[in-house]
Amino acid sequence: MKKKLSCKIFGHHFSRIPKKDLLIEEYECSHCKQKFTTDGYGRMVKLNKYWEDNNYMFENKLKNRTVA
Ligand SMILES: [Zn+2]
């Protein structure tokens, strides 16, 4: 709980989650373990079910498009 409080005071400490697709950016806060991603405007948003699905779809769409 103290760790979560530090996020509120100092902000999250993001570390990037390695993804197969470089266009998909997912981050995890090393303090509170919450996950985040970036929306279409490059803004940091909390990674919820909606964005998880979105990224997943994007990843697969891209896979079909580039056959290399
Ligand atoms: Zn945090």
N, CA, C, O and the ligand as a Tripos MOL2 file, in Angstrom:
@<TRIPOS>MOLECULE
protein
  273   271    69     0     0
PROTEIN
NO_CHARGES

@<TRIPOS>ATOM
      1 N           0.8260   -1.2060    0.0000 N.3       1 MET1
      2 CA          0.0000    0.0000    0.0000 C.3       1 MET1
      3 C           0.8670    1.2670    0.0000 C.2       1 MET1
      4 O           0.5360    2.2640   -0.6420 O.2       1 MET1
      5 N           1.9620    1.2030    0.7200 N.am      2 LYS2
      6 CA          2.8850    2.3400    0.7430 C.3       2 LYS2
      7 C           3.4410    2.6030   -0.6560 C.2       2 LYS2
      8 O           3.6670    3.7440   -1.0590 O.2       2 LYS2
      9 N           3.6500    1.5060   -1.3760 N.am      3 LYS3
     10 CA          4.1990    1.6350   -2.7230 C.3       3 LYS3
     11 C           3.2210    2.3700   -3.6350 C.2       3 LYS3
     12 O           3.6190    3.1990   -4.4540 O.2       3 LYS3
     13 N           1.9430    2.0550   -3.4810 N.am      4 LYS4
     14 CA          0.9290    2.7210   -4.2950 C.3       4 LYS4
     15 C           0.8710    4.2000   -3.9680 C.2       4 LYS4
     16 O           0.6510    5.0330   -4.8470 O.2       4 LYS4
     17 N           1.0660    4.5170   -2.7190 N.am      5 LEU5
     18 CA          1.0440    5.9090   -2.3010 C.3       5 LEU5
     19 C           2.1860    6.6710   -2.9590 C.2       5 LEU5
     20 O           2.0140    7.8190   -3.3680 O.2       5 LEU5
     21 N           3.3170    6.0560   -3.0600 N.am      6 SER6
     22 CA          4.4590    6.7260   -3.6890 C.3       6 SER6
     23 C           4.1800    7.0280   -5.1530 C.2       6 SER6
     24 O           4.6890    8.0100   -5.6940 O.2       6 SER6
     25 N           3.3780    6.1920   -5.7940 N.am      7 CYS7
     26 CA          2.9860    6.4560   -7.1780 C.3       7 CYS7
     27 C           2.1310    7.7150   -7.2550 C.2       7 CYS7
     28 O           2.2410    8.5050   -8.1930 O.2       7 CYS7
     29 N           1.2870    7.8810   -6.2590 N.am      8 LYS8
     30 CA          0.4140    9.0530   -6.2460 C.3       8 LYS8
     31 C           1.2210   10.3320   -6.0510 C.2       8 LYS8
     32 O           0.8980   11.3860   -6.5990 O.2       8 LYS8
     33 N           2.2630   10.2100   -5.2670 N.am      9 ILE9
     34 CA          3.0800   11.3920   -4.9680 C.3       9 ILE9
     35 C           4.1110   11.6600   -6.0640 C.2       9 ILE9
     36 O           4.2460   12.7810   -6.5540 O.2       9 ILE9
     37 N           4.8310   10.6080   -6.4310 N.am     10 PHE10
     38 CA          5.9490   10.8020   -7.3630 C.3      10 PHE10
     39 C           5.5970   10.4190   -8.8000 C.2      10 PHE10
     40 O           6.3650   10.6920   -9.7230 O.2      10 PHE10
     41 N           4.4630    9.8010   -8.9860 N.am     11 GLY11
     42 CA          4.1080    9.3180  -10.3180 C.3      11 GLY11
     43 C           4.5990    7.9050  -10.5140 C.2      11 GLY11
     44 O           5.4320    7.4140   -9.7520 O.2      11 GLY11
     45 N           4.0830    7.2530  -11.5350 N.am     12 HIS12
     46 CA          4.4440    5.8660  -11.7970 C.3      12 HIS12
     47 C           5.8540    5.7540  -12.3420 C.2      12 HIS12
     48 O           6.3900    6.6820  -12.9460 O.2      12 HIS12
     49 N           6.4260    4.6080  -12.1130 N.am     13 HIS13
     50 CA          7.7700    4.3430  -12.6310 C.3      13 HIS13
     51 C           7.6330    3.2930  -13.7310 C.2      13 HIS13
     52 O           7.6360    2.0930  -13.4560 O.2      13 HIS13
     53 N           7.5140    3.7490  -14.9720 N.am     14 PHE14
     54 CA          7.2060    2.8530  -16.0790 C.3      14 PHE14
     55 C           8.4330    2.1200  -16.5830 C.2      14 PHE14
     56 O           9.5210    2.6810  -16.7150 O.2      14 PHE14
     57 N           8.2190    0.8620  -16.8550 N.am     15 SER15
     58 CA          9.2270    0.1500  -17.6390 C.3      15 SER15
     59 C           8.4900   -0.5300  -18.7780 C.2      15 SER15
     60 O           7.4090   -1.0840  -18.5830 O.2      15 SER15
     61 N           9.0660   -0.4880  -19.9490 N.am     16 ARG16
     62 CA          8.3720   -0.9600  -21.1240 C.3      16 ARG16
     63 C           8.3090   -2.4850  -21.1540 C.2      16 ARG16
     64 O           9.2920   -3.1730  -20.8750 O.2      16 ARG16
     65 N           7.1390   -2.9880  -21.4960 N.am     17 ILE17
     66 CA          6.9630   -4.4260  -21.6480 C.3      17 ILE17
     67 C           7.3530   -4.7860  -23.0750 C.2      17 ILE17
     68 O           6.7960   -4.2320  -24.0230 O.2      17 ILE17
     69 N           8.2840   -5.6860  -23.2410 N.am     18 PRO18
     70 CA          8.6990   -6.0540  -24.6020 C.3      18 PRO18
     71 C           7.5460   -6.6750  -25.3740 C.2      18 PRO18
     72 O           6.8880   -7.6030  -24.9040 O.2      18 PRO18
     73 N           7.3160   -6.1450  -26.5640 N.am     19 LYS19
     74 CA          6.2640   -6.6570  -27.4390 C.3      19 LYS19
     75 C           6.8810   -7.0590  -28.7700 C.2      19 LYS19
     76 O           7.9030   -6.5200  -29.1930 O.2      19 LYS19
     77 N           6.2320   -8.0190  -29.4170 N.am     20 LYS20
     78 CA          6.7010   -8.4350  -30.7350 C.3      20 LYS20
     79 C           6.6060   -7.2730  -31.7110 C.2      20 LYS20
     80 O           7.4810   -7.0650  -32.5520 O.2      20 LYS20
     81 N           5.5160   -6.5220  -31.5760 N.am     21 ASP21
     82 CA          5.2790   -5.4070  -32.4680 C.3      21 ASP21
     83 C           5.7410   -4.1060  -31.8290 C.2      21 ASP21
     84 O           5.2730   -3.7310  -30.7540 O.2      21 ASP21
     85 N           6.6580   -3.4250  -32.4920 N.am     22 LEU22
     86 CA          7.2190   -2.2030  -31.9250 C.3      22 LEU22
     87 C           6.2150   -1.0550  -31.8530 C.2      22 LEU22
     88 O           6.4000   -0.1020  -31.0960 O.2      22 LEU22
     89 N           5.1440   -1.1570  -32.6520 N.am     23 LEU23
     90 CA          4.1510   -0.0830  -32.6520 C.3      23 LEU23
     91 C           3.2430   -0.1520  -31.4250 C.2      23 LEU23
     92 O           2.5910    0.8280  -31.0620 O.2      23 LEU23
     93 N           3.2130   -1.3130  -30.8000 N.am     24 ILE24
     94 CA          2.3940   -1.4550  -29.6060 C.3      24 ILE24
     95 C           3.2580   -1.1840  -28.3810 C.2      24 ILE24
     96 O           4.2460   -1.8740  -28.1250 O.2      24 ILE24
     97 N           2.8670   -0.1820  -27.6470 N.am     25 GLU25
     98 CA          3.6360    0.1790  -26.4660 C.3      25 GLU25
     99 C           2.8490   -0.1590  -25.2160 C.2      25 GLU25
    100 O           1.7640    0.3710  -24.9780 O.2      25 GLU25
    101 N           3.4140   -1.0420  -24.4340 N.am     26 GLU26
    102 CA          2.7910   -1.3590  -23.1540 C.3      26 GLU26
    103 C           3.8270   -1.1700  -22.0680 C.2      26 GLU26
    104 O           4.9980   -1.5190  -22.2210 O.2      26 GLU26
    105 N           3.3630   -0.6110  -20.9710 N.am     27 TYR27
    106 CA          4.2680   -0.3230  -19.8710 C.3      27 TYR27
    107 C           3.7200   -0.8850  -18.5770 C.2      27 TYR27
    108 O           2.5120   -1.0360  -18.4000 O.2      27 TYR27
    109 N           4.6300   -1.1850  -17.6880 N.am     28 GLU28
    110 CA          4.2240   -1.6180  -16.3590 C.3      28 GLU28
    111 C           4.9260   -0.7340  -15.3480 C.2      28 GLU28
    112 O           6.1120   -0.4300  -15.4790 O.2      28 GLU28
    113 N           4.1730   -0.3270  -14.3390 N.am     29 CYS29
    114 CA          4.7850    0.4500  -13.2690 C.3      29 CYS29
    115 C           5.4840   -0.5300  -12.3360 C.2      29 CYS29
    116 O           4.8650   -1.4630  -11.8220 O.2      29 CYS29
    117 N           6.7650   -0.3120  -12.1250 N.am     30 SER30
    118 CA          7.5280   -1.2540  -11.3150 C.3      30 SER30
    119 C           7.1890   -1.1250   -9.8350 C.2      30 SER30
    120 O           7.6210   -1.9500   -9.0290 O.2      30 SER30
    121 N           6.4370   -0.1200   -9.4740 N.am     31 HIS31
    122 CA          6.0610    0.0650   -8.0720 C.3      31 HIS31
    123 C           4.7180   -0.5750   -7.7520 C.2      31 HIS31
    124 O           4.6030   -1.3480   -6.8020 O.2      31 HIS31
    125 N           3.6880   -0.2460   -8.5590 N.am     32 CYS32
    126 CA          2.3470   -0.7340   -8.2330 C.3      32 CYS32
    127 C           1.8840   -1.8450   -9.1760 C.2      32 CYS32
    128 O           0.8020   -2.4040   -8.9980 O.2      32 CYS32
    129 N           2.7150   -2.1660  -10.1930 N.am     33 LYS33
    130 CA          2.4290   -3.2630  -11.1200 C.3      33 LYS33
    131 C           1.2080   -3.0300  -11.9900 C.2      33 LYS33
    132 O           0.6890   -3.9660  -12.5980 O.2      33 LYS33
    133 N           0.7500   -1.8020  -12.0540 N.am     34 GLN34
    134 CA         -0.3490   -1.4990  -12.9600 C.3      34 GLN34
    135 C           0.2020   -1.4100  -14.3780 C.2      34 GLN34
    136 O           1.3420   -0.9990  -14.5940 O.2      34 GLN34
    137 N          -0.6240   -1.8010  -15.3300 N.am     35 LYS35
    138 CA         -0.1780   -1.7670  -16.7130 C.3      35 LYS35
    139 C          -0.8170   -0.6180  -17.4730 C.2      35 LYS35
    140 O          -1.9630   -0.2380  -17.2340 O.2      35 LYS35
    141 N          -0.0380   -0.0860  -18.3920 N.am     36 PHE36
    142 CA         -0.4860    1.0500  -19.1850 C.3      36 PHE36
    143 C          -0.1320    0.8300  -20.6390 C.2      36 PHE36
    144 O           0.7450    0.0350  -20.9750 O.2      36 PHE36
    145 N          -0.8300    1.5480  -21.4890 N.am     37 THR37
    146 CA         -0.5070    1.5260  -22.9050 C.3      37 THR37
    147 C          -0.7070    2.9310  -23.4430 C.2      37 THR37
    148 O          -1.1220    3.8250  -22.7060 O.2      37 THR37
    149 N          -0.4150    3.1340  -24.7180 N.am     38 THR38
    150 CA         -0.6570    4.4440  -25.3030 C.3      38 THR38
    151 C          -1.8200    4.3450  -26.2780 C.2      38 THR38
    152 O          -1.9400    3.3690  -27.0190 O.2      38 THR38
    153 N          -2.6720    5.3580  -26.2720 N.am     39 ASP39
    154 CA         -3.8000    5.3540  -27.1910 C.3      39 ASP39
    155 C          -3.3570    5.9240  -28.5420 C.2      39 ASP39
    156 O          -2.1810    6.2270  -28.7400 O.2      39 ASP39
    157 N          -4.2970    6.0630  -29.4550 N.am     40 GLY40
    158 CA         -3.9860    6.5140  -30.8100 C.3      40 GLY40
    159 C          -3.3600    7.9010  -30.8640 C.2      40 GLY40
    160 O          -2.7970    8.2890  -31.8870 O.2      40 GLY40
    161 N          -3.4540    8.6410  -29.7790 N.am     41 TYR41
    162 CA         -2.9060    9.9960  -29.7460 C.3      41 TYR41
    163 C          -1.5950   10.0600  -28.9710 C.2      41 TYR41
    164 O          -1.0490   11.1350  -28.7240 O.2      41 TYR41
    165 N          -1.1060    8.8820  -28.5960 N.am     42 GLY42
    166 CA          0.1610    8.8320  -27.8810 C.3      42 GLY42
    167 C           0.0470    9.1600  -26.4030 C.2      42 GLY42
    168 O           1.0440    9.3790  -25.7150 O.2      42 GLY42
    169 N          -1.2070    9.1890  -25.9290 N.am     43 ARG43
    170 CA         -1.4000    9.4690  -24.5060 C.3      43 ARG43
    171 C          -1.3400    8.1790  -23.7020 C.2      43 ARG43
    172 O          -1.7670    7.1220  -24.1670 O.2      43 ARG43
    173 N          -0.8180    8.2770  -22.5160 N.am     44 MET44
    174 CA         -0.7160    7.1140  -21.6550 C.3      44 MET44
    175 C          -2.0690    6.8150  -21.0260 C.2      44 MET44
    176 O          -2.6600    7.6650  -20.3600 O.2      44 MET44
    177 N          -2.5480    5.5980  -21.2460 N.am     45 VAL45
    178 CA         -3.8200    5.1900  -20.6570 C.3      45 VAL45
    179 C          -3.6340    3.8740  -19.9130 C.2      45 VAL45
    180 O          -2.7520    3.0780  -20.2340 O.2      45 VAL45
    181 N          -4.4660    3.6690  -18.9360 N.am     46 LYS46
    182 CA         -4.4040    2.4310  -18.1810 C.3      46 LYS46
    183 C          -4.7990    1.2620  -19.0860 C.2      46 LYS46
    184 O          -5.7710    1.3420  -19.8370 O.2      46 LYS46
    185 N          -4.0410    0.1990  -19.0010 N.am     47 LEU47
    186 CA         -4.3300   -0.9530  -19.8600 C.3      47 LEU47
    187 C          -5.4710   -1.7600  -19.2540 C.2      47 LEU47
    188 O          -5.2910   -2.5140  -18.2980 O.2      47 LEU47
    189 N          -6.6590   -1.5760  -19.8460 N.am     48 ASN48
    190 CA         -7.8030   -2.3540  -19.3920 C.3      48 ASN48
    191 C          -8.1790   -3.3490  -20.4870 C.2      48 ASN48
    192 O          -7.4710   -3.4860  -21.4850 O.2      48 ASN48
    193 N          -9.2780   -4.0260  -20.2930 N.am     49 LYS49
    194 CA         -9.7050   -5.0520  -21.2580 C.3      49 LYS49
    195 C          -9.8380   -4.4690  -22.6660 C.2      49 LYS49
    196 O          -9.4580   -5.0980  -23.6540 O.2      49 LYS49
    197 N         -10.3770   -3.2700  -22.7340 N.am     50 TYR50
    198 CA        -10.6000   -2.6240  -24.0250 C.3      50 TYR50
    199 C          -9.2850   -2.4780  -24.7920 C.2      50 TYR50
    200 O          -9.2120   -2.8140  -25.9740 O.2      50 TYR50
    201 N          -8.2650   -1.9850  -24.1290 N.am     51 TRP51
    202 CA         -6.9950   -1.7510  -24.8020 C.3      51 TRP51
    203 C          -6.2390   -3.0460  -25.0450 C.2      51 TRP51
    204 O          -5.5070   -3.1780  -26.0260 O.2      51 TRP51
    205 N          -6.4220   -3.9870  -24.1540 N.am     52 GLU52
    206 CA         -5.8010   -5.2960  -24.3510 C.3      52 GLU52
    207 C          -6.3110   -5.9180  -25.6510 C.2      52 GLU52
    208 O          -5.5320   -6.4060  -26.4700 O.2      52 GLU52
    209 N          -7.6300   -5.8890  -25.8220 N.am     53 ASP53
    210 CA         -8.2440   -6.4180  -27.0450 C.3      53 ASP53
    211 C          -7.7850   -5.6320  -28.2560 C.2      53 ASP53
    212 O          -7.4580   -6.1980  -29.2990 O.2      53 ASP53
    213 N          -7.7680   -4.3260  -28.1010 N.am     54 ASN54
    214 CA         -7.3730   -3.4370  -29.1680 C.3      54 ASN54
    215 C          -5.9530   -3.7460  -29.6420 C.2      54 ASN54
    216 O          -5.7080   -3.8800  -30.8410 O.2      54 ASN54
    217 N          -5.0410   -3.8570  -28.7150 N.am     55 ASN55
    218 CA         -3.6520   -4.1580  -29.0490 C.3      55 ASN55
    219 C          -3.5120   -5.5380  -29.6700 C.2      55 ASN55
    220 O          -2.7340   -5.7520  -30.5990 O.2      55 ASN55
    221 N          -4.2850   -6.4600  -29.1310 N.am     56 TYR56
    222 CA         -4.2450   -7.8180  -29.6430 C.3      56 TYR56
    223 C          -4.7080   -7.8540  -31.1000 C.2      56 TYR56
    224 O          -4.0880   -8.4950  -31.9500 O.2      56 TYR56
    225 N          -5.8030   -7.1570  -31.3660 N.am     57 MET57
    226 CA         -6.3410   -7.0960  -32.7110 C.3      57 MET57
    227 C          -5.3510   -6.4380  -33.6600 C.2      57 MET57
    228 O          -5.1300   -6.8990  -34.7800 O.2      57 MET57
    229 N          -4.7730   -5.3690  -33.1890 N.am     58 PHE58
    230 CA         -3.8010   -4.6150  -33.9740 C.3      58 PHE58
    231 C          -2.6150   -5.5050  -34.3270 C.2      58 PHE58
    232 O          -2.1470   -5.5210  -35.4650 O.2      58 PHE58
    233 N          -2.1560   -6.2220  -33.3570 N.am     59 GLU59
    234 CA         -1.0130   -7.1020  -33.5280 C.3      59 GLU59
    235 C          -1.3000   -8.1500  -34.6080 C.2      59 GLU59
    236 O          -0.4480   -8.4550  -35.4430 O.2      59 GLU59
    237 N          -2.5090   -8.6850  -34.5680 N.am     60 ASN60
    238 CA         -2.8720   -9.7370  -35.5110 C.3      60 ASN60
    239 C          -3.1780   -9.2070  -36.9030 C.2      60 ASN60
    240 O          -2.8810   -9.8570  -37.9050 O.2      60 ASN60
    241 N          -3.7710   -8.0300  -36.9550 N.am     61 LYS61
    242 CA         -4.0500   -7.3930  -38.2240 C.3      61 LYS61
    243 C          -2.7500   -7.1400  -38.9620 C.2      61 LYS61
    244 O          -2.6360   -7.3850  -40.1630 O.2      61 LYS61
    245 N          -1.7910   -6.6540  -38.2320 N.am     62 LEU62
    246 CA         -0.4880   -6.3180  -38.7940 C.3      62 LEU62
    247 C           0.2200   -7.5690  -39.2900 C.2      62 LEU62
    248 O           0.9120   -7.5510  -40.3080 O.2      62 LEU62
    249 N           0.0320   -8.6480  -38.5550 N.am     63 LYS63
    250 CA          0.6700   -9.8980  -38.9200 C.3      63 LYS63
    251 C           0.1640  -10.3860  -40.2760 C.2      63 LYS63
    252 O           0.9220  -10.9130  -41.0900 O.2      63 LYS63
    253 N          -1.1670  -10.1920  -40.5010 N.am     64 ASN64
    254 CA         -1.7670  -10.6360  -41.7550 C.3      64 ASN64
    255 C          -1.3330   -9.7720  -42.9350 C.2      64 ASN64
    256 O          -1.2130  -10.2430  -44.0650 O.2      64 ASN64
    257 N          -1.1030   -8.5030  -42.6410 N.am     65 ARG65
    258 CA         -0.7860   -7.5620  -43.6960 C.3      65 ARG65
    259 C           0.6490   -7.7530  -44.2070 C.2      65 ARG65
    260 O           0.8890   -7.7710  -45.4140 O.2      65 ARG65
    261 N           1.5750   -7.8920  -43.2940 N.am     66 THR66
    262 CA          2.9720   -8.0240  -43.6860 C.3      66 THR66
    263 C           3.3540   -9.4970  -43.6700 C.2      66 THR66
    264 O           3.5660  -10.0870  -42.6110 O.2      66 THR66
    265 N           3.4370  -10.0710  -44.8450 N.am     67 VAL67
    266 CA          3.8210  -11.4630  -44.9430 C.3      67 VAL67
    267 C           5.3050  -11.5430  -45.2750 C.2      67 VAL67
    268 O           5.6980  -11.7300  -46.4260 O.2      67 VAL67
    269 N           6.0830  -11.4010  -44.2710 N.am     68 ALA68
    270 CA          7.5290  -11.4450  -44.4900 C.3      68 ALA68
    271 C           8.2130  -12.0830  -43.2950 C.2      68 ALA68
    272 O           9.4370  -12.2140  -43.2810 O.2      68 ALA68
    273 ZN          2.6680    2.9680  -10.0840 Zn       69 ZN69
@<TRIPOS>BOND
     1     1     2 1
     2     2     3 1
     3     3     4 2
     4     3     5 am
     5     5     6 1
     6     6     7 1
     7     7     8 2
     8     7     9 am
     9     9    10 1
    10    10    11 1
    11    11    12 2
    12    11    13 am
    13    13    14 1
    14    14    15 1
    15    15    16 2
    16    15    17 am
    17    17    18 1
    18    18    19 1
    19    19    20 2
    20    19    21 am
    21    21    22 1
    22    22    23 1
    23    23    24 2
    24    23    25 am
    25    25    26 1
    26    26    27 1
    27    27    28 2
    28    27    29 am
    29    29    30 1
    30    30    31 1
    31    31    32 2
    32    31    33 am
    33    33    34 1
    34    34    35 1
    35    35    36 2
    36    35    37 am
    37    37    38 1
    38    38    39 1
    39    39    40 2
    40    39    41 am
    41    41    42 1
    42    42    43 1
    43    43    44 2
    44    43    45 am
    45    45    46 1
    46    46    47 1
    47    47    48 2
    48    47    49 am
    49    49    50 1
    50    50    51 1
    51    51    52 2
    52    51    53 am
    53    53    54 1
    54    54    55 1
    55    55    56 2
    56    55    57 am
    57    57    58 1
    58    58    59 1
    59    59    60 2
    60    59    61 am
    61    61    62 1
    62    62    63 1
    63    63    64 2
    64    63    65 am
    65    65    66 1
    66    66    67 1
    67    67    68 2
    68    67    69 am
    69    69    70 1
    70    70    71 1
    71    71    72 2
    72    71    73 am
    73    73    74 1
    74    74    75 1
    75    75    76 2
    76    75    77 am
    77    77    78 1
    78    78    79 1
    79    79    80 2
    80    79    81 am
    81    81    82 1
    82    82    83 1
    83    83    84 2
    84    83    85 am
    85    85    86 1
    86    86    87 1
    87    87    88 2
    88    87    89 am
    89    89    90 1
    90    90    91 1
    91    91    92 2
    92    91    93 am
    93    93    94 1
    94    94    95 1
    95    95    96 2
    96    95    97 am
    97    97    98 1
    98    98    99 1
    99    99   100 2
   100    99   101 am
   101   101   102 1
   102   102   103 1
   103   103   104 2
   104   103   105 am
   105   105   106 1
   106   106   107 1
   107   107   108 2
   108   107   109 am
   109   109   110 1
   110   110   111 1
   111   111   112 2
   112   111   113 am
   113   113   114 1
   114   114   115 1
   115   115   116 2
   116   115   117 am
   117   117   118 1
   118   118   119 1
   119   119   120 2
   120   119   121 am
   121   121   122 1
   122   122   123 1
   123   123   124 2
   124   123   125 am
   125   125   126 1
   126   126   127 1
   127   127   128 2
   128   127   129 am
   129   129   130 1
   130   130   131 1
   131   131   132 2
   132   131   133 am
   133   133   134 1
   134   134   135 1
   135   135   136 2
   136   135   137 am
   137   137   138 1
   138   138   139 1
   139   139   140 2
   140   139   141 am
   141   141   142 1
   142   142   143 1
   143   143   144 2
   144   143   145 am
   145   145   146 1
   146   146   147 1
   147   147   148 2
   148   147   149 am
   149   149   150 1
   150   150   151 1
   151   151   152 2
   152   151   153 am
   153   153   154 1
   154   154   155 1
   155   155   156 2
   156   155   157 am
   157   157   158 1
   158   158   159 1
   159   159   160 2
   160   159   161 am
   161   161   162 1
   162   162   163 1
   163   163   164 2
   164   163   165 am
   165   165   166 1
   166   166   167 1
   167   167   168 2
   168   167   169 am
   169   169   170 1
   170   170   171 1
   171   171   172 2
   172   171   173 am
   173   173   174 1
   174   174   175 1
   175   175   176 2
   176   175   177 am
   177   177   178 1
   178   178   179 1
   179   179   180 2
   180   179   181 am
   181   181   182 1
   182   182   183 1
   183   183   184 2
   184   183   185 am
   185   185   186 1
   186   186   187 1
   187   187   188 2
   188   187   189 am
   189   189   190 1
   190   190   191 1
   191   191   192 2
   192   191   193 am
   193   193   194 1
   194   194   195 1
   195   195   196 2
   196   195   197 am
   197   197   198 1
   198   198   199 1
   199   199   200 2
   200   199   201 am
   201   201   202 1
   202   202   203 1
   203   203   204 2
   204   203   205 am
   205   205   206 1
   206   206   207 1
   207   207   208 2
   208   207   209 am
   209   209   210 1
   210   210   211 1
   211   211   212 2
   212   211   213 am
   213   213   214 1
   214   214   215 1
   215   215   216 2
   216   215   217 am
   217   217   218 1
   218   218   219 1
   219   219   220 2
   220   219   221 am
   221   221   222 1
   222   222   223 1
   223   223   224 2
   224   223   225 am
   225   225   226 1
   226   226   227 1
   227   227   228 2
   228   227   229 am
   229   229   230 1
   230   230   231 1
   231   231   232 2
   232   231   233 am
   233   233   234 1
   234   234   235 1
   235   235   236 2
   236   235   237 am
   237   237   238 1
   238   238   239 1
   239   239   240 2
   240   239   241 am
   241   241   242 1
   242   242   243 1
   243   243   244 2
   244   243   245 am
   245   245   246 1
   246   246   247 1
   247   247   248 2
   248   247   249 am
   249   249   250 1
   250   250   251 1
   251   251   252 2
   252   251   253 am
   253   253   254 1
   254   254   255 1
   255   255   256 2
   256   255   257 am
   257   257   258 1
   258   258   259 1
   259   259   260 2
   260   259   261 am
   261   261   262 1
   262   262   263 1
   263   263   264 2
   264   263   265 am
   265   265   266 1
   266   266   267 1
   267   267   268 2
   268   267   269 am
   269   269   270 1
   270   270   271 1
   271   271   272 2
@<TRIPOS>SUBSTRUCTURE
     1 MET1         2 RESIDUE 1 A MET
     2 LYS2         6 RESIDUE 1 A LYS
     3 LYS3        10 RESIDUE 1 A LYS
     4 LYS4        14 RESIDUE 1 A LYS
     5 LEU5        18 RESIDUE 1 A LEU
     6 SER6        22 RESIDUE 1 A SER
     7 CYS7        26 RESIDUE 1 A CYS
     8 LYS8        30 RESIDUE 1 A LYS
     9 ILE9        34 RESIDUE 1 A ILE
    10 PHE10       38 RESIDUE 1 A PHE
    11 GLY11       42 RESIDUE 1 A GLY
    12 HIS12       46 RESIDUE 1 A HIS
    13 HIS13       50 RESIDUE 1 A HIS
    14 PHE14       54 RESIDUE 1 A PHE
    15 SER15       58 RESIDUE 1 A SER
    16 ARG16       62 RESIDUE 1 A ARG
    17 ILE17       66 RESIDUE 1 A ILE
    18 PRO18       70 RESIDUE 1 A PRO
    19 LYS19       74 RESIDUE 1 A LYS
    20 LYS20       78 RESIDUE 1 A LYS
    21 ASP21       82 RESIDUE 1 A ASP
    22 LEU22       86 RESIDUE 1 A LEU
    23 LEU23       90 RESIDUE 1 A LEU
    24 ILE24       94 RESIDUE 1 A ILE
    25 GLU25       98 RESIDUE 1 A GLU
    26 GLU26      102 RESIDUE 1 A GLU
    27 TYR27      106 RESIDUE 1 A TYR
    28 GLU28      110 RESIDUE 1 A GLU
    29 CYS29      114 RESIDUE 1 A CYS
    30 SER30      118 RESIDUE 1 A SER
    31 HIS31      122 RESIDUE 1 A HIS
    32 CYS32      126 RESIDUE 1 A CYS
    33 LYS33      130 RESIDUE 1 A LYS
    34 GLN34      134 RESIDUE 1 A GLN
    35 LYS35      138 RESIDUE 1 A LYS
    36 PHE36      142 RESIDUE 1 A PHE
    37 THR37      146 RESIDUE 1 A THR
    38 THR38      150 RESIDUE 1 A THR
    39 ASP39      154 RESIDUE 1 A ASP
    40 GLY40      158 RESIDUE 1 A GLY
    41 TYR41      162 RESIDUE 1 A TYR
    42 GLY42      166 RESIDUE 1 A GLY
    43 ARG43      170 RESIDUE 1 A ARG
    44 MET44      174 RESIDUE 1 A MET
    45 VAL45      178 RESIDUE 1 A VAL
    46 LYS46      182 RESIDUE 1 A LYS
    47 LEU47      186 RESIDUE 1 A LEU
    48 ASN48      190 RESIDUE 1 A ASN
    49 LYS49      194 RESIDUE 1 A LYS
    50 TYR50      198 RESIDUE 1 A TYR
    51 TRP51      202 RESIDUE 1 A TRP
    52 GLU52      206 RESIDUE 1 A GLU
    53 ASP53      210 RESIDUE 1 A ASP
    54 ASN54      214 RESIDUE 1 A ASN
    55 ASN55      218 RESIDUE 1 A ASN
    56 TYR56      222 RESIDUE 1 A TYR
    57 MET57      226 RESIDUE 1 A MET
    58 PHE58      230 RESIDUE 1 A PHE
    59 GLU59      234 RESIDUE 1 A GLU
    60 ASN60      238 RESIDUE 1 A ASN
    61 LYS61      242 RESIDUE 1 A LYS
    62 LEU62      246 RESIDUE 1 A LEU
    63 LYS63      250 RESIDUE 1 A LYS
    64 ASN64      254 RESIDUE 1 A ASN
    65 ARG65      258 RESIDUE 1 A ARG
    66 THR66      262 RESIDUE 1 A THR
    67 VAL67      266 RESIDUE 1 A VAL
    68 ALA68      270 RESIDUE 1 A ALA
    69 ZN69       273 GROUP 0 **** ****
